[in-house]
């Protein structure tokens, strides 16, 4: 997996999503051009919602790998 989304150059302005850390409940900010981010409170690694970008991003297969790509494309 990439640390940053290689398709982010195709997106002009990243969007932000606020998630709750499943470990400690802290709010985690994750931008649409990030694949993962660590919780600032406990260090838990949260991942972006890959399924949505897999549907349209030309780099998706490189990001998630062939097996995950095929699974997500079927869903």
Biopython code that builds the backbone (N, CA, C, O; Angstrom):
import numpy as np
from Bio.PDB.StructureBuilder import StructureBuilder

atoms = [
    (1, "UNK", "N", (0.827, -1.188, 0.000)),
    (1, "UNK", "CA", (0.000, 0.000, 0.000)),
    (1, "UNK", "C", (0.865, 1.242, 0.000)),
    (1, "UNK", "O", (1.975, 1.241, 0.532)),
    (2, "UNK", "N", (0.360, 2.281, -0.588)),
    (2, "UNK", "CA", (1.042, 3.567, -0.590)),
    (2, "UNK", "C", (0.759, 4.289, 0.717)),
    (2, "UNK", "O", (-0.274, 4.053, 1.345)),
    (3, "UNK", "N", (1.660, 5.159, 1.131)),
    (3, "UNK", "CA", (1.403, 5.957, 2.326)),
    (3, "UNK", "C", (0.439, 7.097, 2.005)),
    (3, "UNK", "O", (-0.421, 7.428, 2.821)),
    (4, "UNK", "N", (0.575, 7.693, 0.834)),
    (4, "UNK", "CA", (-0.343, 8.727, 0.355)),
    (4, "UNK", "C", (-1.021, 8.208, -0.899)),
    (4, "UNK", "O", (-0.459, 7.376, -1.611)),
    (5, "UNK", "N", (-2.195, 8.680, -1.169)),
    (5, "UNK", "CA", (-2.950, 8.250, -2.339)),
    (5, "UNK", "C", (-2.315, 8.799, -3.611)),
    (5, "UNK", "O", (-2.215, 10.016, -3.763)),
    (6, "UNK", "N", (-1.878, 7.926, -4.539)),
    (6, "UNK", "CA", (-1.284, 8.424, -5.776)),
    (6, "UNK", "C", (-2.304, 9.071, -6.700)),
    (6, "UNK", "O", (-1.930, 9.815, -7.607)),
    (7, "UNK", "N", (-3.578, 8.800, -6.485)),
    (7, "UNK", "CA", (-4.626, 9.423, -7.290)),
    (7, "UNK", "C", (-4.993, 10.808, -6.816)),
    (7, "UNK", "O", (-5.814, 11.478, -7.444)),
    (8, "UNK", "N", (-4.403, 11.254, -5.721)),
    (8, "UNK", "CA", (-4.767, 12.553, -5.156)),
    (8, "UNK", "C", (-4.414, 13.715, -6.065)),
    (8, "UNK", "O", (-5.002, 14.791, -5.953)),
    (9, "UNK", "N", (-3.456, 13.512, -6.969)),
    (9, "UNK", "CA", (-3.118, 14.572, -7.909)),
    (9, "UNK", "C", (-4.287, 14.833, -8.858)),
    (9, "UNK", "O", (-4.407, 15.918, -9.427)),
    (10, "UNK", "N", (-5.149, 13.820, -9.021)),
    (10, "UNK", "CA", (-6.328, 13.960, -9.886)),
    (10, "UNK", "C", (-7.454, 14.722, -9.199)),
    (10, "UNK", "O", (-8.388, 15.172, -9.863)),
    (11, "UNK", "N", (-7.378, 14.869, -7.898)),
    (11, "UNK", "CA", (-8.413, 15.532, -7.113)),
    (11, "UNK", "C", (-7.900, 16.914, -6.734)),
    (11, "UNK", "O", (-6.816, 17.037, -6.165)),
    (12, "UNK", "N", (-8.658, 17.943, -7.041)),
    (12, "UNK", "CA", (-8.189, 19.313, -6.803)),
    (12, "UNK", "C", (-8.179, 19.698, -5.337)),
    (12, "UNK", "O", (-7.159, 20.167, -4.833)),
    (13, "UNK", "N", (-9.274, 19.515, -4.653)),
    (13, "UNK", "CA", (-9.362, 19.890, -3.253)),
    (13, "UNK", "C", (-9.767, 18.678, -2.431)),
    (13, "UNK", "O", (-10.886, 18.183, -2.566)),
    (14, "UNK", "N", (-8.862, 18.193, -1.575)),
    (14, "UNK", "CA", (-9.210, 17.035, -0.748)),
    (14, "UNK", "C", (-10.354, 17.364, 0.204)),
    (14, "UNK", "O", (-10.499, 18.500, 0.654)),
    (15, "UNK", "N", (-11.151, 16.364, 0.498)),
    (15, "UNK", "CA", (-12.219, 16.523, 1.478)),
    (15, "UNK", "C", (-11.778, 15.876, 2.779)),
    (15, "UNK", "O", (-10.881, 15.034, 2.789)),
    (16, "UNK", "N", (-12.400, 16.264, 3.856)),
    (16, "UNK", "CA", (-12.034, 15.738, 5.166)),
    (16, "UNK", "C", (-13.205, 14.951, 5.740)),
    (16, "UNK", "O", (-14.366, 15.332, 5.588)),
    (17, "UNK", "N", (-12.878, 13.851, 6.400)),
    (17, "UNK", "CA", (-13.863, 13.035, 7.093)),
    (17, "UNK", "C", (-13.423, 12.918, 8.543)),
    (17, "UNK", "O", (-12.245, 12.704, 8.832)),
    (18, "UNK", "N", (-14.368, 13.059, 9.440)),
    (18, "UNK", "CA", (-14.088, 12.892, 10.861)),
    (18, "UNK", "C", (-14.601, 11.519, 11.265)),
    (18, "UNK", "O", (-15.775, 11.201, 11.070)),
    (19, "UNK", "N", (-13.707, 10.702, 11.834)),
    (19, "UNK", "CA", (-14.082, 9.376, 12.314)),
    (19, "UNK", "C", (-13.767, 9.308, 13.799)),
    (19, "UNK", "O", (-12.966, 10.090, 14.310)),
    (20, "UNK", "N", (-14.389, 8.386, 14.472)),
    (20, "UNK", "CA", (-14.060, 8.123, 15.877)),
    (20, "UNK", "C", (-13.097, 6.944, 15.918)),
    (20, "UNK", "O", (-13.307, 5.928, 15.255)),
    (21, "UNK", "N", (-12.053, 7.097, 16.697)),
    (21, "UNK", "CA", (-11.082, 6.025, 16.870)),
    (21, "UNK", "C", (-11.778, 4.857, 17.566)),
    (21, "UNK", "O", (-12.375, 5.039, 18.627)),
    (22, "UNK", "N", (-11.709, 3.653, 16.978)),
    (22, "UNK", "CA", (-12.356, 2.504, 17.618)),
    (22, "UNK", "C", (-11.666, 2.058, 18.911)),
    (22, "UNK", "O", (-12.239, 1.296, 19.690)),
    (23, "UNK", "N", (-10.461, 2.523, 19.133)),
    (23, "UNK", "CA", (-9.725, 2.144, 20.336)),
    (23, "UNK", "C", (-10.014, 3.069, 21.513)),
    (23, "UNK", "O", (-10.264, 2.600, 22.624)),
    (24, "UNK", "N", (-9.979, 4.394, 21.274)),
    (24, "UNK", "CA", (-10.094, 5.325, 22.397)),
    (24, "UNK", "C", (-11.245, 6.332, 22.269)),
    (24, "UNK", "O", (-11.538, 7.054, 23.222)),
    (25, "UNK", "N", (-11.899, 6.386, 21.098)),
    (25, "UNK", "CA", (-13.020, 7.294, 20.914)),
    (25, "UNK", "C", (-12.650, 8.708, 20.488)),
    (25, "UNK", "O", (-13.534, 9.531, 20.251)),
    (26, "UNK", "N", (-11.359, 9.001, 20.389)),
    (26, "UNK", "CA", (-10.890, 10.318, 19.949)),
    (26, "UNK", "C", (-11.323, 10.565, 18.505)),
    (26, "UNK", "O", (-11.433, 9.623, 17.721)),
    (27, "UNK", "N", (-11.567, 11.828, 18.152)),
    (27, "UNK", "CA", (-11.882, 12.152, 16.759)),
    (27, "UNK", "C", (-10.612, 12.074, 15.919)),
    (27, "UNK", "O", (-9.555, 12.560, 16.321)),
    (28, "UNK", "N", (-10.731, 11.462, 14.759)),
    (28, "UNK", "CA", (-9.624, 11.341, 13.809)),
    (28, "UNK", "C", (-10.036, 12.045, 12.526)),
    (28, "UNK", "O", (-11.096, 11.759, 11.970)),
    (29, "UNK", "N", (-9.199, 12.967, 12.054)),
    (29, "UNK", "CA", (-9.431, 13.638, 10.777)),
    (29, "UNK", "C", (-8.655, 12.896, 9.699)),
    (29, "UNK", "O", (-7.446, 12.700, 9.818)),
    (30, "UNK", "N", (-9.353, 12.485, 8.648)),
    (30, "UNK", "CA", (-8.679, 11.818, 7.539)),
    (30, "UNK", "C", (-9.120, 12.473, 6.240)),
    (30, "UNK", "O", (-10.312, 12.586, 5.956)),
    (31, "UNK", "N", (-8.136, 12.902, 5.455)),
    (31, "UNK", "CA", (-8.412, 13.572, 4.191)),
    (31, "UNK", "C", (-8.581, 12.549, 3.079)),
    (31, "UNK", "O", (-8.066, 11.434, 3.168)),
    (32, "UNK", "N", (-9.299, 12.930, 2.037)),
    (32, "UNK", "CA", (-9.590, 12.023, 0.934)),
    (32, "UNK", "C", (-8.339, 11.593, 0.180)),
    (32, "UNK", "O", (-8.377, 10.601, -0.549)),
    (33, "UNK", "N", (-7.241, 12.308, 0.337)),
    (33, "UNK", "CA", (-6.009, 11.922, -0.347)),
    (33, "UNK", "C", (-5.061, 11.136, 0.562)),
    (33, "UNK", "O", (-3.905, 10.913, 0.201)),
    (34, "UNK", "N", (-5.537, 10.715, 1.732)),
    (34, "UNK", "CA", (-4.747, 9.910, 2.648)),
    (34, "UNK", "C", (-5.297, 8.489, 2.679)),
    (34, "UNK", "O", (-6.509, 8.277, 2.665)),
    (35, "UNK", "N", (-4.389, 7.525, 2.722)),
    (35, "UNK", "CA", (-4.797, 6.122, 2.813)),
    (35, "UNK", "C", (-5.028, 5.728, 4.261)),
    (35, "UNK", "O", (-5.909, 4.920, 4.556)),
    (36, "UNK", "N", (-4.236, 6.298, 5.170)),
    (36, "UNK", "CA", (-4.338, 5.964, 6.583)),
    (36, "UNK", "C", (-3.820, 7.119, 7.413)),
    (36, "UNK", "O", (-3.072, 7.971, 6.933)),
    (37, "UNK", "N", (-4.233, 7.130, 8.671)),
    (37, "UNK", "CA", (-3.776, 8.154, 9.603)),
    (37, "UNK", "C", (-3.761, 7.545, 11.003)),
    (37, "UNK", "O", (-4.602, 6.712, 11.343)),
    (38, "UNK", "N", (-2.801, 7.972, 11.798)),
    (38, "UNK", "CA", (-2.704, 7.471, 13.172)),
    (38, "UNK", "C", (-3.483, 8.387, 14.102)),
    (38, "UNK", "O", (-3.451, 9.608, 13.951)),
    (39, "UNK", "N", (-4.176, 7.800, 15.053)),
    (39, "UNK", "CA", (-4.896, 8.557, 16.068)),
    (39, "UNK", "C", (-3.868, 9.348, 16.891)),
    (39, "UNK", "O", (-2.866, 8.790, 17.339)),
    (40, "UNK", "N", (-4.117, 10.622, 17.082)),
    (40, "UNK", "CA", (-3.182, 11.462, 17.833)),
    (40, "UNK", "C", (-3.198, 11.147, 19.327)),
    (40, "UNK", "O", (-2.280, 11.521, 20.057)),
    (41, "UNK", "N", (-4.238, 10.463, 19.773)),
    (41, "UNK", "CA", (-4.343, 10.134, 21.193)),
    (41, "UNK", "C", (-3.678, 8.796, 21.545)),
    (41, "UNK", "O", (-2.899, 8.715, 22.494)),
    (42, "UNK", "N", (-3.993, 7.747, 20.768)),
    (42, "UNK", "CA", (-3.501, 6.410, 21.131)),
    (42, "UNK", "C", (-2.604, 5.759, 20.083)),
    (42, "UNK", "O", (-1.975, 4.736, 20.352)),
    (43, "UNK", "N", (-2.540, 6.354, 18.879)),
    (43, "UNK", "CA", (-1.683, 5.812, 17.836)),
    (43, "UNK", "C", (-2.324, 4.755, 16.955)),
    (43, "UNK", "O", (-1.679, 4.247, 16.038)),
    (44, "UNK", "N", (-3.593, 4.410, 17.214)),
    (44, "UNK", "CA", (-4.299, 3.428, 16.391)),
    (44, "UNK", "C", (-4.318, 3.898, 14.936)),
    (44, "UNK", "O", (-4.550, 5.078, 14.676)),
    (45, "UNK", "N", (-4.077, 2.993, 13.984)),
    (45, "UNK", "CA", (-4.087, 3.349, 12.573)),
    (45, "UNK", "C", (-5.485, 3.182, 12.006)),
    (45, "UNK", "O", (-6.041, 2.083, 12.010)),
    (46, "UNK", "N", (-6.053, 4.289, 11.515)),
    (46, "UNK", "CA", (-7.364, 4.271, 10.871)),
    (46, "UNK", "C", (-7.153, 4.384, 9.368)),
    (46, "UNK", "O", (-6.261, 5.100, 8.913)),
    (47, "UNK", "N", (-7.965, 3.685, 8.607)),
    (47, "UNK", "CA", (-7.848, 3.684, 7.157)),
    (47, "UNK", "C", (-9.013, 4.425, 6.529)),
    (47, "UNK", "O", (-10.111, 4.488, 7.081)),
    (48, "UNK", "N", (-8.740, 4.986, 5.353)),
    (48, "UNK", "CA", (-9.810, 5.682, 4.628)),
    (48, "UNK", "C", (-10.779, 4.638, 4.077)),
    (48, "UNK", "O", (-10.495, 3.440, 4.094)),
    (49, "UNK", "N", (-11.903, 5.103, 3.598)),
    (49, "UNK", "CA", (-12.896, 4.209, 3.014)),
    (49, "UNK", "C", (-12.468, 3.893, 1.584)),
    (49, "UNK", "O", (-12.815, 4.607, 0.644)),
    (50, "UNK", "N", (-11.713, 2.816, 1.440)),
    (50, "UNK", "CA", (-11.128, 2.474, 0.147)),
    (50, "UNK", "C", (-12.161, 2.086, -0.900)),
    (50, "UNK", "O", (-11.951, 2.308, -2.092)),
    (51, "UNK", "N", (-13.259, 1.516, -0.469)),
    (51, "UNK", "CA", (-14.225, 1.011, -1.440)),
    (51, "UNK", "C", (-14.682, 2.095, -2.408)),
    (51, "UNK", "O", (-14.837, 1.826, -3.599)),
    (52, "UNK", "N", (-14.897, 3.294, -1.929)),
    (52, "UNK", "CA", (-15.397, 4.353, -2.804)),
    (52, "UNK", "C", (-14.386, 4.721, -3.879)),
    (52, "UNK", "O", (-14.765, 4.884, -5.039)),
    (53, "UNK", "N", (-13.121, 4.856, -3.533)),
    (53, "UNK", "CA", (-12.133, 5.242, -4.536)),
    (53, "UNK", "C", (-11.766, 4.072, -5.451)),
    (53, "UNK", "O", (-11.333, 4.291, -6.582)),
    (54, "UNK", "N", (-11.931, 2.855, -4.985)),
    (54, "UNK", "CA", (-11.648, 1.695, -5.828)),
    (54, "UNK", "C", (-12.561, 1.707, -7.048)),
    (54, "UNK", "O", (-12.188, 1.220, -8.115)),
    (55, "UNK", "N", (-13.733, 2.253, -6.889)),
    (55, "UNK", "CA", (-14.689, 2.276, -7.986)),
    (55, "UNK", "C", (-14.279, 3.215, -9.124)),
    (55, "UNK", "O", (-14.726, 3.031, -10.256)),
    (56, "UNK", "N", (-13.435, 4.222, -8.846)),
    (56, "UNK", "CA", (-13.127, 5.186, -9.898)),
    (56, "UNK", "C", (-11.650, 5.510, -10.086)),
    (56, "UNK", "O", (-11.283, 6.030, -11.140)),
    (57, "UNK", "N", (-10.802, 5.230, -9.131)),
    (57, "UNK", "CA", (-9.412, 5.673, -9.214)),
    (57, "UNK", "C", (-8.563, 4.750, -10.081)),
    (57, "UNK", "O", (-8.605, 3.530, -9.921)),
    (58, "UNK", "N", (-7.799, 5.326, -10.990)),
    (58, "UNK", "CA", (-6.962, 4.531, -11.882)),
    (58, "UNK", "C", (-5.789, 3.878, -11.155)),
    (58, "UNK", "O", (-5.149, 2.983, -11.707)),
    (59, "UNK", "N", (-5.497, 4.310, -9.927)),
    (59, "UNK", "CA", (-4.406, 3.727, -9.149)),
    (59, "UNK", "C", (-4.897, 2.689, -8.137)),
    (59, "UNK", "O", (-4.091, 2.139, -7.387)),
    (60, "UNK", "N", (-6.168, 2.418, -8.103)),
    (60, "UNK", "CA", (-6.753, 1.554, -7.075)),
    (60, "UNK", "C", (-6.096, 0.187, -7.002)),
    (60, "UNK", "O", (-5.805, -0.298, -5.908)),
    (61, "UNK", "N", (-5.861, -0.432, -8.125)),
    (61, "UNK", "CA", (-5.284, -1.775, -8.109)),
    (61, "UNK", "C", (-3.870, -1.753, -7.514)),
    (61, "UNK", "O", (-3.458, -2.707, -6.852)),
    (62, "UNK", "N", (-3.136, -0.674, -7.749)),
    (62, "UNK", "CA", (-1.797, -0.535, -7.176)),
    (62, "UNK", "C", (-1.875, -0.298, -5.670)),
    (62, "UNK", "O", (-1.016, -0.774, -4.927)),
    (63, "UNK", "N", (-2.870, 0.414, -5.222)),
    (63, "UNK", "CA", (-3.017, 0.733, -3.800)),
    (63, "UNK", "C", (-3.397, -0.487, -2.968)),
    (63, "UNK", "O", (-2.767, -0.779, -1.952)),
    (64, "UNK", "N", (-4.417, -1.182, -3.401)),
    (64, "UNK", "CA", (-4.985, -2.242, -2.567)),
    (64, "UNK", "C", (-4.575, -3.644, -2.985)),
    (64, "UNK", "O", (-4.805, -4.598, -2.242)),
    (65, "UNK", "N", (-3.977, -3.787, -4.156)),
    (65, "UNK", "CA", (-3.576, -5.104, -4.646)),
    (65, "UNK", "C", (-4.697, -5.779, -5.421)),
    (65, "UNK", "O", (-5.871, -5.443, -5.271)),
    (66, "UNK", "N", (-4.308, -6.735, -6.247)),
    (66, "UNK", "CA", (-5.248, -7.410, -7.153)),
    (66, "UNK", "C", (-6.402, -8.095, -6.424)),
    (66, "UNK", "O", (-7.558, -7.942, -6.817)),
    (67, "UNK", "N", (-6.100, -8.844, -5.371)),
    (67, "UNK", "CA", (-7.127, -9.613, -4.672)),
    (67, "UNK", "C", (-8.185, -8.709, -4.035)),
    (67, "UNK", "O", (-9.382, -8.930, -4.220)),
    (68, "UNK", "N", (-7.752, -7.704, -3.296)),
    (68, "UNK", "CA", (-8.695, -6.778, -2.648)),
    (68, "UNK", "C", (-9.441, -5.965, -3.702)),
    (68, "UNK", "O", (-10.638, -5.713, -3.564)),
    (69, "UNK", "N", (-8.735, -5.554, -4.756)),
    (69, "UNK", "CA", (-9.360, -4.796, -5.836)),
    (69, "UNK", "C", (-10.529, -5.576, -6.441)),
    (69, "UNK", "O", (-11.623, -5.035, -6.599)),
    (70, "UNK", "N", (-10.297, -6.847, -6.777)),
    (70, "UNK", "CA", (-11.354, -7.669, -7.380)),
    (70, "UNK", "C", (-12.525, -7.849, -6.428)),
    (70, "UNK", "O", (-13.682, -7.803, -6.848)),
    (71, "UNK", "N", (-12.234, -8.053, -5.152)),
    (71, "UNK", "CA", (-13.294, -8.227, -4.155)),
    (71, "UNK", "C", (-14.154, -6.960, -4.042)),
    (71, "UNK", "O", (-15.383, -7.034, -4.037)),
    (72, "UNK", "N", (-13.505, -5.822, -3.954)),
    (72, "UNK", "CA", (-14.240, -4.569, -3.805)),
    (72, "UNK", "C", (-14.991, -4.167, -5.064)),
    (72, "UNK", "O", (-16.057, -3.559, -4.974)),
    (73, "UNK", "N", (-14.466, -4.490, -6.221)),
    (73, "UNK", "CA", (-15.167, -4.178, -7.466)),
    (73, "UNK", "C", (-16.446, -4.996, -7.589)),
    (73, "UNK", "O", (-17.417, -4.531, -8.185)),
    (74, "UNK", "N", (-16.462, -6.211, -7.034)),
    (74, "UNK", "CA", (-17.667, -7.055, -7.075)),
    (74, "UNK", "C", (-18.756, -6.525, -6.182)),
    (74, "UNK", "O", (-19.941, -6.674, -6.484)),
    (75, "UNK", "N", (-18.363, -5.899, -5.069)),
    (75, "UNK", "CA", (-19.349, -5.382, -4.101)),
    (75, "UNK", "C", (-19.906, -4.133, -4.599)),
    (75, "UNK", "O", (-20.753, -3.529, -3.940)),
]
sb = StructureBuilder()
sb.init_structure("model")
sb.init_model(0)
sb.init_chain("A")
sb.init_seg("    ")
for serial, (resi, resn, name, xyz) in enumerate(atoms, 1):
    if name == "N":
        sb.init_residue(resn, " ", resi, " ")
    sb.init_atom(name, np.array(xyz, "f"), 0.0, 1.0, " ", f" {name:<3s}", serial, name[0])
structure = sb.get_structure()
